Every structure is written in structure tokens, then in C-alpha cells.
């Protein structure tokens, strides 16, 4: 995979397979703004694809993207 097109905004984050995943239903908290790559025309370059293993079993698919500054937005989640 060398390029990807986003059809909706995607949160920008880091993955650490040694930490537990936060489950939305179990961790109530205040909403905060988080960085995201906006959906839009054009493709984003994929630098790397990783499949980090989770401590509790299973794995994630992680894409390392090159996101231009004009495609970075803040979303409230």
C-alpha cells in the first residue's frame, strides 16, 4: 500500500501494543479536542504499514501517513 484516500476524518494517534486499549463505555470523561486528518480530495502517502500485537491477543492495523498541515484538523471526541 503506497497511498490512501480518507472518506472521513481519521484520528491521529500513536499505538503501543503493550498498553491496554481504552474502551469508550468504561472510561467516562470530559470531551477534548484531538488531532485528526480530514477527509478530502486527493491521496495521502503511506510511509509504513504495521500490525502491532496486543497484549490481550489480536492485532491492530497501523498506517504511518504523511499528512500535509492543511489536512490536520481538531475534532472533539
Secondary structure, DSSP 8 states (H G I E B T S, - for coil): --EE--SS-EE-----TTS----TTT------EEEEE---SS-EEEEEEE--B-TTS-B--EEEEE--GGGEEEEE-
